[in-house]
Amino acid sequence: MRLTFVLIFVATAFTAVGAAPLEGETNAARMARGLPPNPPAFMKRTVQARASPVYRP
């Protein structure tokens, strides 16, 4: 009985870790999973600046 709970816990933990997004993930891998491609680095800075509560151009 305990072994069943331990195995379910371990399987859930591995599933959660496997589903976590990777920071250095390629656009091909993202698109294969049905996600949009990552924006270029210069667009990420722009999006973060606009998302901040205090915007200083």
PDBQT receptor file of N, H, CA, C and O in Angstrom, charges set to zero:
ATOM      1  N   MET A   1       0.829  -1.196   0.000  1.00  0.00    +0.000 N 
ATOM      2  CA  MET A   1       0.000   0.000   0.000  1.00  0.00    +0.000 C 
ATOM      3  C   MET A   1       0.875   1.262   0.000  1.00  0.00    +0.000 C 
ATOM      4  O   MET A   1       0.647   2.195  -0.770  1.00  0.00    +0.000 OA
ATOM      5  N   ARG A   2       1.891   1.264   0.893  1.00  0.00    +0.000 N 
ATOM      6  H   ARG A   2       2.076   0.506   1.518  1.00  0.00    +0.000 HD
ATOM      7  CA  ARG A   2       2.785   2.422   0.939  1.00  0.00    +0.000 C 
ATOM      8  C   ARG A   2       3.562   2.553  -0.364  1.00  0.00    +0.000 C 
ATOM      9  O   ARG A   2       3.799   3.660  -0.849  1.00  0.00    +0.000 OA
ATOM     10  N   LEU A   3       3.954   1.422  -0.921  1.00  0.00    +0.000 N 
ATOM     11  H   LEU A   3       3.762   0.523  -0.527  1.00  0.00    +0.000 HD
ATOM     12  CA  LEU A   3       4.715   1.446  -2.173  1.00  0.00    +0.000 C 
ATOM     13  C   LEU A   3       3.890   2.088  -3.284  1.00  0.00    +0.000 C 
ATOM     14  O   LEU A   3       4.426   2.818  -4.118  1.00  0.00    +0.000 OA
ATOM     15  N   THR A   4       2.601   1.819  -3.295  1.00  0.00    +0.000 N 
ATOM     16  H   THR A   4       2.165   1.227  -2.617  1.00  0.00    +0.000 HD
ATOM     17  CA  THR A   4       1.726   2.416  -4.306  1.00  0.00    +0.000 C 
ATOM     18  C   THR A   4       1.723   3.937  -4.179  1.00  0.00    +0.000 C 
ATOM     19  O   THR A   4       1.839   4.646  -5.178  1.00  0.00    +0.000 OA
ATOM     20  N   PHE A   5       1.591   4.436  -2.956  1.00  0.00    +0.000 N 
ATOM     21  H   PHE A   5       1.496   3.861  -2.144  1.00  0.00    +0.000 HD
ATOM     22  CA  PHE A   5       1.589   5.884  -2.753  1.00  0.00    +0.000 C 
ATOM     23  C   PHE A   5       2.934   6.504  -3.117  1.00  0.00    +0.000 C 
ATOM     24  O   PHE A   5       2.990   7.591  -3.693  1.00  0.00    +0.000 OA
ATOM     25  N   VAL A   6       4.009   5.812  -2.781  1.00  0.00    +0.000 N 
ATOM     26  H   VAL A   6       3.964   4.929  -2.313  1.00  0.00    +0.000 HD
ATOM     27  CA  VAL A   6       5.344   6.322  -3.117  1.00  0.00    +0.000 C 
ATOM     28  C   VAL A   6       5.510   6.367  -4.628  1.00  0.00    +0.000 C 
ATOM     29  O   VAL A   6       6.023   7.353  -5.156  1.00  0.00    +0.000 OA
ATOM     30  N   LEU A   7       5.095   5.335  -5.328  1.00  0.00    +0.000 N 
ATOM     31  H   LEU A   7       4.678   4.534  -4.898  1.00  0.00    +0.000 HD
ATOM     32  CA  LEU A   7       5.224   5.312  -6.783  1.00  0.00    +0.000 C 
ATOM     33  C   LEU A   7       4.358   6.386  -7.438  1.00  0.00    +0.000 C 
ATOM     34  O   LEU A   7       4.784   7.020  -8.404  1.00  0.00    +0.000 OA
ATOM     35  N   ILE A   8       3.159   6.594  -6.925  1.00  0.00    +0.000 N 
ATOM     36  H   ILE A   8       2.813   6.079  -6.140  1.00  0.00    +0.000 HD
ATOM     37  CA  ILE A   8       2.295   7.649  -7.468  1.00  0.00    +0.000 C 
ATOM     38  C   ILE A   8       2.934   9.017  -7.232  1.00  0.00    +0.000 C 
ATOM     39  O   ILE A   8       2.913   9.871  -8.119  1.00  0.00    +0.000 OA
ATOM     40  N   PHE A   9       3.499   9.230  -6.049  1.00  0.00    +0.000 N 
ATOM     41  H   PHE A   9       3.516   8.537  -5.329  1.00  0.00    +0.000 HD
ATOM     42  CA  PHE A   9       4.153  10.501  -5.745  1.00  0.00    +0.000 C 
ATOM     43  C   PHE A   9       5.349  10.740  -6.662  1.00  0.00    +0.000 C 
ATOM     44  O   PHE A   9       5.520  11.841  -7.186  1.00  0.00    +0.000 OA
ATOM     45  N   VAL A  10       6.169   9.721  -6.855  1.00  0.00    +0.000 N 
ATOM     46  H   VAL A  10       6.030   8.827  -6.429  1.00  0.00    +0.000 HD
ATOM     47  CA  VAL A  10       7.351   9.858  -7.715  1.00  0.00    +0.000 C 
ATOM     48  C   VAL A  10       6.928  10.111  -9.161  1.00  0.00    +0.000 C 
ATOM     49  O   VAL A  10       7.522  10.946  -9.842  1.00  0.00    +0.000 OA
ATOM     50  N   ALA A  11       5.917   9.404  -9.629  1.00  0.00    +0.000 N 
ATOM     51  H   ALA A  11       5.434   8.725  -9.075  1.00  0.00    +0.000 HD
ATOM     52  CA  ALA A  11       5.445   9.608 -11.003  1.00  0.00    +0.000 C 
ATOM     53  C   ALA A  11       4.890  11.021 -11.180  1.00  0.00    +0.000 C 
ATOM     54  O   ALA A  11       5.122  11.653 -12.210  1.00  0.00    +0.000 OA
ATOM     55  N   THR A  12       4.168  11.511 -10.193  1.00  0.00    +0.000 N 
ATOM     56  H   THR A  12       3.980  10.998  -9.356  1.00  0.00    +0.000 HD
ATOM     57  CA  THR A  12       3.634  12.876 -10.264  1.00  0.00    +0.000 C 
ATOM     58  C   THR A  12       4.762  13.902 -10.252  1.00  0.00    +0.000 C 
ATOM     59  O   THR A  12       4.717  14.888 -10.986  1.00  0.00    +0.000 OA
ATOM     60  N   ALA A  13       5.763  13.671  -9.425  1.00  0.00    +0.000 N 
ATOM     61  H   ALA A  13       5.800  12.870  -8.828  1.00  0.00    +0.000 HD
ATOM     62  CA  ALA A  13       6.896  14.604  -9.359  1.00  0.00    +0.000 C 
ATOM     63  C   ALA A  13       7.638  14.648 -10.689  1.00  0.00    +0.000 C 
ATOM     64  O   ALA A  13       7.988  15.727 -11.167  1.00  0.00    +0.000 OA
ATOM     65  N   PHE A  14       7.881  13.484 -11.289  1.00  0.00    +0.000 N 
ATOM     66  H   PHE A  14       7.596  12.608 -10.901  1.00  0.00    +0.000 HD
ATOM     67  CA  PHE A  14       8.572  13.464 -12.578  1.00  0.00    +0.000 C 
ATOM     68  C   PHE A  14       7.726  14.108 -13.668  1.00  0.00    +0.000 C 
ATOM     69  O   PHE A  14       8.266  14.751 -14.569  1.00  0.00    +0.000 OA
ATOM     70  N   THR A  15       6.427  13.947 -13.601  1.00  0.00    +0.000 N 
ATOM     71  H   THR A  15       5.988  13.425 -12.870  1.00  0.00    +0.000 HD
ATOM     72  CA  THR A  15       5.549  14.570 -14.590  1.00  0.00    +0.000 C 
ATOM     73  C   THR A  15       5.589  16.091 -14.453  1.00  0.00    +0.000 C 
ATOM     74  O   THR A  15       5.645  16.805 -15.454  1.00  0.00    +0.000 OA
ATOM     75  N   ALA A  16       5.561  16.583 -13.223  1.00  0.00    +0.000 N 
ATOM     76  H   ALA A  16       5.516  16.002 -12.410  1.00  0.00    +0.000 HD
ATOM     77  CA  ALA A  16       5.605  18.033 -13.001  1.00  0.00    +0.000 C 
ATOM     78  C   ALA A  16       6.938  18.615 -13.453  1.00  0.00    +0.000 C 
ATOM     79  O   ALA A  16       6.976  19.696 -14.041  1.00  0.00    +0.000 OA
ATOM     80  N   VAL A  17       8.024  17.908 -13.185  1.00  0.00    +0.000 N 
ATOM     81  H   VAL A  17       7.992  17.030 -12.708  1.00  0.00    +0.000 HD
ATOM     82  CA  VAL A  17       9.342  18.396 -13.602  1.00  0.00    +0.000 C 
ATOM     83  C   VAL A  17       9.456  18.339 -15.118  1.00  0.00    +0.000 C 
ATOM     84  O   VAL A  17      10.028  19.243 -15.729  1.00  0.00    +0.000 OA
ATOM     85  N   GLY A  18       8.924  17.298 -15.730  1.00  0.00    +0.000 N 
ATOM     86  H   GLY A  18       8.460  16.564 -15.234  1.00  0.00    +0.000 HD
ATOM     87  CA  GLY A  18       8.994  17.168 -17.185  1.00  0.00    +0.000 C 
ATOM     88  C   GLY A  18       8.134  18.189 -17.901  1.00  0.00    +0.000 C 
ATOM     89  O   GLY A  18       8.425  18.546 -19.043  1.00  0.00    +0.000 OA
ATOM     90  N   ALA A  19       7.088  18.665 -17.259  1.00  0.00    +0.000 N 
ATOM     91  H   ALA A  19       6.852  18.376 -16.332  1.00  0.00    +0.000 HD
ATOM     92  CA  ALA A  19       6.202  19.639 -17.895  1.00  0.00    +0.000 C 
ATOM     93  C   ALA A  19       6.684  21.073 -17.708  1.00  0.00    +0.000 C 
ATOM     94  O   ALA A  19       6.144  21.993 -18.322  1.00  0.00    +0.000 OA
ATOM     95  N   ALA A  20       7.698  21.269 -16.865  1.00  0.00    +0.000 N 
ATOM     96  H   ALA A  20       8.136  20.522 -16.366  1.00  0.00    +0.000 HD
ATOM     97  CA  ALA A  20       8.206  22.625 -16.633  1.00  0.00    +0.000 C 
ATOM     98  C   ALA A  20       8.875  23.151 -17.896  1.00  0.00    +0.000 C 
ATOM     99  O   ALA A  20       9.622  22.429 -18.556  1.00  0.00    +0.000 OA
ATOM    100  N   PRO A  21       8.607  24.399 -18.226  1.00  0.00    +0.000 N 
ATOM    101  CA  PRO A  21       9.237  24.952 -19.432  1.00  0.00    +0.000 C 
ATOM    102  C   PRO A  21      10.736  25.097 -19.264  1.00  0.00    +0.000 C 
ATOM    103  O   PRO A  21      11.218  25.452 -18.189  1.00  0.00    +0.000 OA
ATOM    104  N   LEU A  22      11.464  24.824 -20.320  1.00  0.00    +0.000 N 
ATOM    105  H   LEU A  22      11.072  24.535 -21.193  1.00  0.00    +0.000 HD
ATOM    106  CA  LEU A  22      12.914  24.951 -20.302  1.00  0.00    +0.000 C 
ATOM    107  C   LEU A  22      13.306  26.358 -20.730  1.00  0.00    +0.000 C 
ATOM    108  O   LEU A  22      12.716  26.924 -21.651  1.00  0.00    +0.000 OA
ATOM    109  N   GLU A  23      14.288  26.908 -20.066  1.00  0.00    +0.000 N 
ATOM    110  H   GLU A  23      14.767  26.448 -19.319  1.00  0.00    +0.000 HD
ATOM    111  CA  GLU A  23      14.695  28.279 -20.376  1.00  0.00    +0.000 C 
ATOM    112  C   GLU A  23      15.352  28.365 -21.745  1.00  0.00    +0.000 C 
ATOM    113  O   GLU A  23      15.082  29.300 -22.498  1.00  0.00    +0.000 OA
ATOM    114  N   GLY A  24      16.207  27.406 -22.080  1.00  0.00    +0.000 N 
ATOM    115  H   GLY A  24      16.426  26.646 -21.469  1.00  0.00    +0.000 HD
ATOM    116  CA  GLY A  24      16.928  27.464 -23.344  1.00  0.00    +0.000 C 
ATOM    117  C   GLY A  24      16.270  26.638 -24.435  1.00  0.00    +0.000 C 
ATOM    118  O   GLY A  24      16.952  26.144 -25.333  1.00  0.00    +0.000 OA
ATOM    119  N   GLU A  25      14.984  26.485 -24.372  1.00  0.00    +0.000 N 
ATOM    120  H   GLU A  25      14.430  26.887 -23.642  1.00  0.00    +0.000 HD
ATOM    121  CA  GLU A  25      14.270  25.635 -25.321  1.00  0.00    +0.000 C 
ATOM    122  C   GLU A  25      14.281  26.261 -26.721  1.00  0.00    +0.000 C 
ATOM    123  O   GLU A  25      14.112  27.471 -26.872  1.00  0.00    +0.000 OA
ATOM    124  N   THR A  26      14.479  25.431 -27.725  1.00  0.00    +0.000 N 
ATOM    125  H   THR A  26      14.616  24.448 -27.603  1.00  0.00    +0.000 HD
ATOM    126  CA  THR A  26      14.513  25.942 -29.094  1.00  0.00    +0.000 C 
ATOM    127  C   THR A  26      13.094  26.181 -29.602  1.00  0.00    +0.000 C 
ATOM    128  O   THR A  26      12.128  25.623 -29.083  1.00  0.00    +0.000 OA
ATOM    129  N   ASN A  27      12.995  27.014 -30.619  1.00  0.00    +0.000 N 
ATOM    130  H   ASN A  27      13.780  27.467 -31.041  1.00  0.00    +0.000 HD
ATOM    131  CA  ASN A  27      11.688  27.292 -31.204  1.00  0.00    +0.000 C 
ATOM    132  C   ASN A  27      11.097  26.046 -31.845  1.00  0.00    +0.000 C 
ATOM    133  O   ASN A  27       9.880  25.860 -31.822  1.00  0.00    +0.000 OA
ATOM    134  N   ALA A  28      11.939  25.188 -32.420  1.00  0.00    +0.000 N 
ATOM    135  H   ALA A  28      12.927  25.339 -32.439  1.00  0.00    +0.000 HD
ATOM    136  CA  ALA A  28      11.429  23.957 -33.031  1.00  0.00    +0.000 C 
ATOM    137  C   ALA A  28      10.770  23.067 -31.977  1.00  0.00    +0.000 C 
ATOM    138  O   ALA A  28       9.717  22.479 -32.225  1.00  0.00    +0.000 OA
ATOM    139  N   ALA A  29      11.391  22.972 -30.808  1.00  0.00    +0.000 N 
ATOM    140  H   ALA A  29      12.246  23.449 -30.606  1.00  0.00    +0.000 HD
ATOM    141  CA  ALA A  29      10.817  22.152 -29.738  1.00  0.00    +0.000 C 
ATOM    142  C   ALA A  29       9.505  22.755 -29.238  1.00  0.00    +0.000 C 
ATOM    143  O   ALA A  29       8.553  22.028 -28.957  1.00  0.00    +0.000 OA
ATOM    144  N   ARG A  30       9.456  24.080 -29.129  1.00  0.00    +0.000 N 
ATOM    145  H   ARG A  30      10.230  24.671 -29.357  1.00  0.00    +0.000 HD
ATOM    146  CA  ARG A  30       8.214  24.730 -28.690  1.00  0.00    +0.000 C 
ATOM    147  C   ARG A  30       7.096  24.509 -29.697  1.00  0.00    +0.000 C 
ATOM    148  O   ARG A  30       5.967  24.195 -29.322  1.00  0.00    +0.000 OA
ATOM    149  N   MET A  31       7.411  24.672 -30.972  1.00  0.00    +0.000 N 
ATOM    150  H   MET A  31       8.329  24.928 -31.277  1.00  0.00    +0.000 HD
ATOM    151  CA  MET A  31       6.376  24.532 -31.994  1.00  0.00    +0.000 C 
ATOM    152  C   MET A  31       5.922  23.083 -32.121  1.00  0.00    +0.000 C 
ATOM    153  O   MET A  31       4.768  22.829 -32.467  1.00  0.00    +0.000 OA
ATOM    154  N   ALA A  32       6.814  22.126 -31.846  1.00  0.00    +0.000 N 
ATOM    155  H   ALA A  32       7.751  22.333 -31.565  1.00  0.00    +0.000 HD
ATOM    156  CA  ALA A  32       6.423  20.718 -31.868  1.00  0.00    +0.000 C 
ATOM    157  C   ALA A  32       5.423  20.415 -30.756  1.00  0.00    +0.000 C 
ATOM    158  O   ALA A  32       4.599  19.510 -30.890  1.00  0.00    +0.000 OA
ATOM    159  N   ARG A  33       5.491  21.168 -29.661  1.00  0.00    +0.000 N 
ATOM    160  H   ARG A  33       6.160  21.903 -29.552  1.00  0.00    +0.000 HD
ATOM    161  CA  ARG A  33       4.542  20.993 -28.555  1.00  0.00    +0.000 C 
ATOM    162  C   ARG A  33       3.288  21.830 -28.735  1.00  0.00    +0.000 C 
ATOM    163  O   ARG A  33       2.404  21.811 -27.878  1.00  0.00    +0.000 OA
ATOM    164  N   GLY A  34       3.198  22.569 -29.844  1.00  0.00    +0.000 N 
ATOM    165  H   GLY A  34       3.916  22.584 -30.539  1.00  0.00    +0.000 HD
ATOM    166  CA  GLY A  34       2.011  23.367 -30.114  1.00  0.00    +0.000 C 
ATOM    167  C   GLY A  34       2.054  24.753 -29.505  1.00  0.00    +0.000 C 
ATOM    168  O   GLY A  34       1.021  25.416 -29.417  1.00  0.00    +0.000 OA
ATOM    169  N   LEU A  35       3.232  25.209 -29.080  1.00  0.00    +0.000 N 
ATOM    170  H   LEU A  35       4.071  24.669 -29.152  1.00  0.00    +0.000 HD
ATOM    171  CA  LEU A  35       3.376  26.536 -28.492  1.00  0.00    +0.000 C 
ATOM    172  C   LEU A  35       3.927  27.504 -29.530  1.00  0.00    +0.000 C 
ATOM    173  O   LEU A  35       4.563  27.076 -30.494  1.00  0.00    +0.000 OA
ATOM    174  N   PRO A  36       3.696  28.791 -29.351  1.00  0.00    +0.000 N 
ATOM    175  CA  PRO A  36       4.263  29.762 -30.293  1.00  0.00    +0.000 C 
ATOM    176  C   PRO A  36       5.773  29.881 -30.087  1.00  0.00    +0.000 C 
ATOM    177  O   PRO A  36       6.270  29.561 -29.008  1.00  0.00    +0.000 OA
ATOM    178  N   PRO A  37       6.505  30.332 -31.096  1.00  0.00    +0.000 N 
ATOM    179  CA  PRO A  37       7.955  30.482 -30.928  1.00  0.00    +0.000 C 
ATOM    180  C   PRO A  37       8.289  31.605 -29.952  1.00  0.00    +0.000 C 
ATOM    181  O   PRO A  37       7.496  32.523 -29.742  1.00  0.00    +0.000 OA
ATOM    182  N   ASN A  38       9.474  31.512 -29.364  1.00  0.00    +0.000 N 
ATOM    183  H   ASN A  38      10.118  30.767 -29.534  1.00  0.00    +0.000 HD
ATOM    184  CA  ASN A  38       9.940  32.562 -28.455  1.00  0.00    +0.000 C 
ATOM    185  C   ASN A  38      10.235  33.833 -29.236  1.00  0.00    +0.000 C 
ATOM    186  O   ASN A  38      10.755  33.765 -30.349  1.00  0.00    +0.000 OA
ATOM    187  N   PRO A  39       9.910  34.994 -28.671  1.00  0.00    +0.000 N 
ATOM    188  CA  PRO A  39      10.275  36.240 -29.352  1.00  0.00    +0.000 C 
ATOM    189  C   PRO A  39      11.779  36.471 -29.249  1.00  0.00    +0.000 C 
ATOM    190  O   PRO A  39      12.423  35.929 -28.351  1.00  0.00    +0.000 OA
ATOM    191  N   PRO A  40      12.347  37.265 -30.151  1.00  0.00    +0.000 N 
ATOM    192  CA  PRO A  40      13.775  37.588 -30.058  1.00  0.00    +0.000 C 
ATOM    193  C   PRO A  40      14.090  38.356 -28.773  1.00  0.00    +0.000 C 
ATOM    194  O   PRO A  40      13.188  38.898 -28.134  1.00  0.00    +0.000 OA
ATOM    195  N   ALA A  41      15.363  38.401 -28.400  1.00  0.00    +0.000 N 
ATOM    196  H   ALA A  41      16.095  37.961 -28.919  1.00  0.00    +0.000 HD
ATOM    197  CA  ALA A  41      15.768  39.015 -27.129  1.00  0.00    +0.000 C 
ATOM    198  C   ALA A  41      15.379  40.487 -27.059  1.00  0.00    +0.000 C 
ATOM    199  O   ALA A  41      14.960  40.959 -26.002  1.00  0.00    +0.000 OA
ATOM    200  N   PHE A  42      15.507  41.226 -28.165  1.00  0.00    +0.000 N 
ATOM    201  H   PHE A  42      15.847  40.843 -29.024  1.00  0.00    +0.000 HD
ATOM    202  CA  PHE A  42      15.183  42.651 -28.094  1.00  0.00    +0.000 C 
ATOM    203  C   PHE A  42      13.698  42.880 -27.852  1.00  0.00    +0.000 C 
ATOM    204  O   PHE A  42      13.318  43.897 -27.272  1.00  0.00    +0.000 OA
ATOM    205  N   MET A  43      12.853  41.949 -28.289  1.00  0.00    +0.000 N 
ATOM    206  H   MET A  43      13.162  41.123 -28.761  1.00  0.00    +0.000 HD
ATOM    207  CA  MET A  43      11.417  42.085 -28.030  1.00  0.00    +0.000 C 
ATOM    208  C   MET A  43      11.093  41.732 -26.584  1.00  0.00    +0.000 C 
ATOM    209  O   MET A  43      10.163  42.298 -26.009  1.00  0.00    +0.000 OA
ATOM    210  N   LYS A  44      11.834  40.815 -25.989  1.00  0.00    +0.000 N 
ATOM    211  H   LYS A  44      12.590  40.355 -26.455  1.00  0.00    +0.000 HD
ATOM    212  CA  LYS A  44      11.592  40.465 -24.595  1.00  0.00    +0.000 C 
ATOM    213  C   LYS A  44      11.835  41.670 -23.693  1.00  0.00    +0.000 C 
ATOM    214  O   LYS A  44      11.069  41.904 -22.759  1.00  0.00    +0.000 OA
ATOM    215  N   ARG A  45      12.886  42.435 -23.960  1.00  0.00    +0.000 N 
ATOM    216  H   ARG A  45      13.509  42.245 -24.720  1.00  0.00    +0.000 HD
ATOM    217  CA  ARG A  45      13.152  43.628 -23.146  1.00  0.00    +0.000 C 
ATOM    218  C   ARG A  45      12.015  44.632 -23.280  1.00  0.00    +0.000 C 
ATOM    219  O   ARG A  45      11.616  45.253 -22.295  1.00  0.00    +0.000 OA
ATOM    220  N   THR A  46      11.497  44.796 -24.481  1.00  0.00    +0.000 N 
ATOM    221  H   THR A  46      11.821  44.292 -25.281  1.00  0.00    +0.000 HD
ATOM    222  CA  THR A  46      10.409  45.742 -24.707  1.00  0.00    +0.000 C 
ATOM    223  C   THR A  46       9.153  45.305 -23.970  1.00  0.00    +0.000 C 
ATOM    224  O   THR A  46       8.479  46.126 -23.348  1.00  0.00    +0.000 OA
ATOM    225  N   VAL A  47       8.836  44.026 -24.037  1.00  0.00    +0.000 N 
ATOM    226  H   VAL A  47       9.383  43.359 -24.542  1.00  0.00    +0.000 HD
ATOM    227  CA  VAL A  47       7.640  43.512 -23.372  1.00  0.00    +0.000 C 
ATOM    228  C   VAL A  47       7.775  43.686 -21.868  1.00  0.00    +0.000 C 
ATOM    229  O   VAL A  47       6.807  44.066 -21.209  1.00  0.00    +0.000 OA
ATOM    230  N   GLN A  48       8.956  43.418 -21.306  1.00  0.00    +0.000 N 
ATOM    231  H   GLN A  48       9.742  43.109 -21.841  1.00  0.00    +0.000 HD
ATOM    232  CA  GLN A  48       9.140  43.576 -19.867  1.00  0.00    +0.000 C 
ATOM    233  C   GLN A  48       9.018  45.044 -19.463  1.00  0.00    +0.000 C 
ATOM    234  O   GLN A  48       8.457  45.348 -18.410  1.00  0.00    +0.000 OA
ATOM    235  N   ALA A  49       9.532  45.951 -20.280  1.00  0.00    +0.000 N 
ATOM    236  H   ALA A  49       9.987  45.704 -21.135  1.00  0.00    +0.000 HD
ATOM    237  CA  ALA A  49       9.441  47.368 -19.940  1.00  0.00    +0.000 C 
ATOM    238  C   ALA A  49       7.989  47.829 -19.950  1.00  0.00    +0.000 C 
ATOM    239  O   ALA A  49       7.577  48.598 -19.081  1.00  0.00    +0.000 OA
ATOM    240  N   ARG A  50       7.224  47.376 -20.907  1.00  0.00    +0.000 N 
ATOM    241  H   ARG A  50       7.558  46.751 -21.613  1.00  0.00    +0.000 HD
ATOM    242  CA  ARG A  50       5.817  47.781 -20.968  1.00  0.00    +0.000 C 
ATOM    243  C   ARG A  50       4.996  47.149 -19.862  1.00  0.00    +0.000 C 
ATOM    244  O   ARG A  50       3.987  47.711 -19.434  1.00  0.00    +0.000 OA
ATOM    245  N   ALA A  51       5.420  45.981 -19.396  1.00  0.00    +0.000 N 
ATOM    246  H   ALA A  51       6.239  45.524 -19.744  1.00  0.00    +0.000 HD
ATOM    247  CA  ALA A  51       4.667  45.290 -18.361  1.00  0.00    +0.000 C 
ATOM    248  C   ALA A  51       4.937  45.877 -16.978  1.00  0.00    +0.000 C 
ATOM    249  O   ALA A  51       4.173  45.633 -16.045  1.00  0.00    +0.000 OA
ATOM    250  N   SER A  52       6.020  46.648 -16.836  1.00  0.00    +0.000 N 
ATOM    251  H   SER A  52       6.641  46.846 -17.595  1.00  0.00    +0.000 HD
ATOM    252  CA  SER A  52       6.327  47.187 -15.515  1.00  0.00    +0.000 C 
ATOM    253  C   SER A  52       5.337  48.307 -15.179  1.00  0.00    +0.000 C 
ATOM    254  O   SER A  52       4.859  49.000 -16.077  1.00  0.00    +0.000 OA
ATOM    255  N   PRO A  53       5.031  48.487 -13.905  1.00  0.00    +0.000 N 
ATOM    256  CA  PRO A  53       4.061  49.517 -13.527  1.00  0.00    +0.000 C 
ATOM    257  C   PRO A  53       4.573  50.928 -13.791  1.00  0.00    +0.000 C 
ATOM    258  O   PRO A  53       3.775  51.831 -14.042  1.00  0.00    +0.000 OA
ATOM    259  N   VAL A  54       5.880  51.134 -13.740  1.00  0.00    +0.000 N 
ATOM    260  H   VAL A  54       6.528  50.400 -13.536  1.00  0.00    +0.000 HD
ATOM    261  CA  VAL A  54       6.460  52.450 -14.007  1.00  0.00    +0.000 C 
ATOM    262  C   VAL A  54       7.199  52.352 -15.327  1.00  0.00    +0.000 C 
ATOM    263  O   VAL A  54       8.206  51.653 -15.435  1.00  0.00    +0.000 OA
ATOM    264  N   TYR A  55       6.697  53.054 -16.329  1.00  0.00    +0.000 N 
ATOM    265  H   TYR A  55       5.879  53.623 -16.241  1.00  0.00    +0.000 HD
ATOM    266  CA  TYR A  55       7.297  52.978 -17.666  1.00  0.00    +0.000 C 
ATOM    267  C   TYR A  55       8.138  54.215 -17.918  1.00  0.00    +0.000 C 
ATOM    268  O   TYR A  55       7.627  55.335 -17.924  1.00  0.00    +0.000 OA
ATOM    269  N   ARG A  56       9.420  54.009 -18.122  1.00  0.00    +0.000 N 
ATOM    270  H   ARG A  56       9.835  53.099 -18.116  1.00  0.00    +0.000 HD
ATOM    271  CA  ARG A  56      10.335  55.109 -18.451  1.00  0.00    +0.000 C 
ATOM    272  C   ARG A  56      10.974  54.807 -19.791  1.00  0.00    +0.000 C 
ATOM    273  O   ARG A  56      11.801  53.900 -19.879  1.00  0.00    +0.000 OA
ATOM    274  N   PRO A  57      10.620  55.535 -20.836  1.00  0.00    +0.000 N 
ATOM    275  CA  PRO A  57      11.201  55.253 -22.158  1.00  0.00    +0.000 C 
ATOM    276  C   PRO A  57      12.673  55.613 -22.240  1.00  0.00    +0.000 C 
ATOM    277  O   PRO A  57      13.295  55.433 -23.286  1.00  0.00    +0.000 OA
TER     278      PRO A  57
